[in-house]
Amino acid sequence: MRNTYIIDSSIDITAKEKYELSIQLMLDGLSFSIKDTINNKIVALAEYQFSPITLTSMDNLDAEIRKLYESEKLLQNKNYKKVDLVYITDKQSLIPEEFYDTNSLKTLFTAQNEITENEELLSNYIKSEKAYLVFAFPGLISHFLYKKFPQINIYHQSTIILNNIVDNKNKSTLVAIKTRNKYTTFALKENNRTILVNTYPTSKSEDILYYISAIADGFNLQNKEYELLMNIEKGEIAFDKLSQYVNVNTIEKDLSTKYHKKISSKERLRNYYIL
């Protein structure tokens, strides 16, 4: 089911090397945006919610993605300058580069995560952390994507956060990025060091508050000055509920990027990873 579909009338996907495609994939949906790199403007934003049956198996998810690709002409464009995909999953591990070894990677990863025979391990190198963010990704979908977009870059959502956290030397910074209805990724940074990065299932605001409280207790944040940044804004239920207990600030976006006038601030924040 298509929830959001905003296309700028200026878009011309036959133009070569002008546009960048960014895709966000979850088990229950897919979003994508298109950026005009010449005018530094987001000219398309689409959000699709998958059928509940998709959640029952990776085969169903693979079939849903293939069906969407065949029906969505914007995804079929061969002229994109760059194609990035962010996969939302809680199966992740941050491994220091001195311990990273492809021969023992599965053993290291499965010490904290379970993977199925239908999943493969992908890695993103985080230069600022001198570590690899390793995550499980559906193998069938990986093969399909690399066939359709040979130049595609696949990222875990934690990679996007770690590459965008601005260090605040005066206080600790806790970032909590919530997806539409499934997960929240938390990253805690202190004195230019990443203390924690993890993803937890959060279907309700109370779930987010629980993990914030657990992190605050575990790292003794109550006795320190810290800033909580989230991809929600005042007036949203989650923001108003959480503000009763902690000081919440909306995470800033790149102010240099322009947007189609119909793309609301709420949609921008909800699609943090691809905008």
Legacy VTK file of the C-alpha trace (Angstrom):
# vtk DataFile Version 3.0
C-alpha trace
ASCII
DATASET POLYDATA
POINTS 275 float
0.000 0.000 0.000
1.361 3.418 -0.975
1.209 5.890 1.913
3.170 8.859 0.552
4.000 9.751 -3.039
5.391 13.222 -3.740
7.072 13.915 -7.075
8.444 17.270 -8.235
7.252 18.255 -11.719
10.839 19.170 -12.634
12.106 15.603 -12.364
13.637 14.107 -15.505
15.028 10.675 -14.716
16.415 10.293 -18.243
19.048 12.905 -17.325
22.316 11.107 -16.683
24.411 11.637 -13.550
21.986 14.160 -12.073
20.041 12.229 -9.447
20.817 10.121 -6.387
18.449 7.409 -5.163
18.185 6.598 -1.442
16.147 3.612 -0.256
15.102 2.629 3.256
14.056 -1.001 3.688
12.280 -2.555 6.669
10.468 -5.850 7.034
7.142 -4.022 6.901
7.823 -1.344 4.306
10.061 0.522 1.907
10.673 4.237 1.388
12.781 6.026 -1.182
13.834 9.556 -2.026
15.466 11.102 -5.070
17.865 14.021 -4.826
18.633 16.462 -7.626
22.382 16.900 -7.049
22.675 19.962 -9.293
20.067 21.963 -7.375
20.632 20.150 -4.047
16.919 19.409 -3.768
14.847 16.378 -2.772
12.496 15.985 -5.724
10.730 12.738 -4.798
9.625 10.932 -1.657
7.622 7.715 -1.600
6.596 5.443 1.270
5.113 1.967 0.836
3.743 -0.293 3.551
3.917 -4.017 2.845
1.153 -6.543 3.413
1.251 -8.206 6.890
1.971 -11.532 5.168
5.383 -10.115 4.201
6.516 -10.412 7.813
6.050 -14.179 7.826
9.071 -15.078 5.665
12.037 -13.674 3.736
10.619 -15.262 0.575
7.484 -13.117 0.942
9.590 -10.004 1.538
11.679 -10.768 -1.541
8.519 -11.246 -3.640
7.064 -7.950 -2.351
10.214 -6.011 -3.259
10.348 -7.537 -6.741
6.681 -6.666 -7.312
7.262 -3.082 -6.188
10.320 -2.773 -8.442
8.330 -3.949 -11.470
5.532 -1.431 -10.820
7.619 1.612 -9.798
9.295 3.271 -12.790
11.421 5.536 -10.616
13.163 2.463 -9.200
13.883 1.184 -12.698
15.933 4.199 -13.738
19.448 3.179 -14.884
20.917 6.689 -14.823
21.283 7.336 -11.114
24.564 8.893 -10.066
24.491 6.958 -6.803
22.193 4.408 -5.149
22.216 3.926 -1.362
20.079 1.585 0.699
19.619 1.639 4.476
18.379 -1.589 6.049
16.566 -1.366 9.377
17.352 -4.333 11.625
18.316 -5.052 15.215
20.796 -7.739 14.142
24.024 -5.774 14.432
27.470 -5.796 16.050
30.167 -3.120 16.212
33.518 -4.893 15.918
36.850 -3.046 16.419
38.987 -3.293 13.291
41.784 -5.156 15.132
39.322 -8.010 15.809
37.673 -7.963 12.395
38.462 -11.152 10.471
36.227 -12.450 7.706
37.172 -16.036 8.602
35.793 -15.719 12.141
33.171 -13.052 11.481
30.165 -15.358 11.735
31.397 -16.726 15.072
31.843 -13.216 16.475
28.486 -12.057 15.169
26.438 -15.021 16.386
27.792 -14.621 19.914
25.166 -11.862 20.259
22.810 -12.397 17.305
20.918 -15.192 15.613
21.002 -15.452 11.840
19.085 -17.743 9.521
20.326 -19.692 6.514
18.606 -17.059 4.334
20.727 -14.213 5.719
24.256 -13.083 4.929
26.597 -10.743 6.788
27.434 -7.291 5.419
29.856 -4.771 6.914
30.224 -0.980 6.954
33.560 0.500 8.021
33.136 3.411 10.459
36.266 5.495 10.127
35.609 7.652 13.203
35.235 4.522 15.350
37.986 2.469 13.696
35.468 -0.353 13.682
33.142 -2.324 11.431
29.366 -2.280 11.791
28.355 -5.844 10.888
24.714 -6.733 10.219
22.531 -9.507 8.847
20.887 -8.933 5.475
18.492 -11.169 3.455
20.555 -13.009 0.845
17.821 -13.259 -1.787
17.208 -9.512 -1.629
20.936 -8.782 -1.731
21.320 -10.713 -4.984
18.305 -9.009 -6.516
19.486 -5.512 -5.544
23.037 -5.959 -6.819
21.646 -7.250 -10.105
19.317 -4.266 -10.560
21.699 -1.652 -9.049
25.301 -2.857 -9.550
26.611 0.341 -7.907
24.406 0.094 -4.806
25.812 0.794 -1.326
24.012 -1.039 1.499
24.191 0.448 5.002
22.906 -0.392 8.448
20.966 2.409 10.136
23.576 2.653 12.924
26.191 3.530 10.305
24.169 6.598 9.285
23.835 7.725 12.903
27.502 7.195 13.794
28.582 9.134 10.716
26.297 12.046 11.607
26.578 12.476 15.370
28.218 15.820 16.121
30.367 15.503 19.201
29.350 17.811 22.031
32.352 18.050 24.351
30.354 19.806 27.078
27.872 16.992 27.569
27.009 13.440 26.610
24.836 13.020 23.525
22.209 10.270 23.315
20.624 9.919 19.881
17.436 7.878 19.454
16.207 7.447 15.884
12.764 5.868 15.640
11.483 4.156 12.518
7.815 4.159 11.560
6.584 1.520 13.990
9.209 -1.124 14.593
12.640 -0.155 15.939
14.612 2.599 17.634
18.376 2.852 17.287
20.228 4.396 20.230
23.742 5.813 20.090
25.523 7.348 23.084
28.571 9.512 22.538
30.766 11.022 25.232
34.051 12.941 24.945
34.375 12.028 21.265
33.902 8.319 22.060
30.967 6.135 21.125
29.911 4.369 24.311
26.899 2.500 22.950
25.163 1.800 19.670
22.282 -0.665 19.529
18.811 -1.190 18.083
15.769 -2.341 20.045
12.164 -3.193 19.103
9.912 -0.299 20.155
6.262 -0.345 19.184
5.157 2.257 21.767
6.503 5.476 23.309
6.721 3.624 26.611
9.174 1.188 25.023
11.452 4.056 23.980
11.272 5.568 27.451
12.154 2.199 28.986
15.360 1.931 26.956
16.269 5.585 27.559
15.862 5.001 31.296
17.909 1.800 31.148
20.718 3.557 29.241
20.630 6.533 31.620
20.865 4.188 34.611
23.511 1.941 33.070
25.804 4.814 32.145
24.985 7.037 35.128
23.646 9.817 32.893
21.388 11.203 35.615
24.484 12.651 37.290
25.770 14.198 34.071
24.509 16.835 31.694
23.353 15.031 28.570
21.337 15.861 25.484
18.687 13.556 24.009
18.193 13.984 20.267
15.324 12.315 18.403
13.779 12.382 14.934
10.429 13.590 16.281
9.110 17.074 16.939
6.957 18.851 19.490
3.283 18.011 19.035
3.870 14.354 18.219
2.593 11.884 20.821
6.013 10.327 21.420
7.696 13.720 21.835
5.070 15.012 24.278
5.048 11.807 26.322
8.833 11.562 26.559
9.161 15.279 27.370
7.322 14.629 30.621
10.340 12.669 31.844
13.433 13.823 29.916
14.572 16.860 27.945
13.995 16.006 24.277
15.370 17.964 21.328
14.626 17.385 17.661
17.737 16.282 15.791
18.766 18.871 13.231
18.743 18.103 9.533
21.008 19.443 6.810
19.628 22.950 6.349
21.406 23.372 3.005
19.188 20.763 1.325
15.980 22.004 -0.307
12.733 20.031 -0.353
9.604 19.801 -2.419
7.035 22.066 -0.743
4.693 19.126 -0.036
7.296 17.229 2.003
6.444 18.092 5.600
8.930 18.372 8.447
7.324 15.282 10.010
7.952 13.271 6.829
11.558 14.495 6.744
12.170 13.356 10.305
10.382 10.033 9.799
12.667 9.351 6.836
15.802 10.501 8.634
18.003 7.817 7.109
17.308 8.695 3.482
16.853 12.482 3.714
LINES 1 276
275 0 1 2 3 4 5 6 7 8 9 10 11 12 13 14 15 16 17 18 19 20 21 22 23 24 25 26 27 28 29 30 31 32 33 34 35 36 37 38 39 40 41 42 43 44 45 46 47 48 49 50 51 52 53 54 55 56 57 58 59 60 61 62 63 64 65 66 67 68 69 70 71 72 73 74 75 76 77 78 79 80 81 82 83 84 85 86 87 88 89 90 91 92 93 94 95 96 97 98 99 100 101 102 103 104 105 106 107 108 109 110 111 112 113 114 115 116 117 118 119 120 121 122 123 124 125 126 127 128 129 130 131 132 133 134 135 136 137 138 139 140 141 142 143 144 145 146 147 148 149 150 151 152 153 154 155 156 157 158 159 160 161 162 163 164 165 166 167 168 169 170 171 172 173 174 175 176 177 178 179 180 181 182 183 184 185 186 187 188 189 190 191 192 193 194 195 196 197 198 199 200 201 202 203 204 205 206 207 208 209 210 211 212 213 214 215 216 217 218 219 220 221 222 223 224 225 226 227 228 229 230 231 232 233 234 235 236 237 238 239 240 241 242 243 244 245 246 247 248 249 250 251 252 253 254 255 256 257 258 259 260 261 262 263 264 265 266 267 268 269 270 271 272 273 274
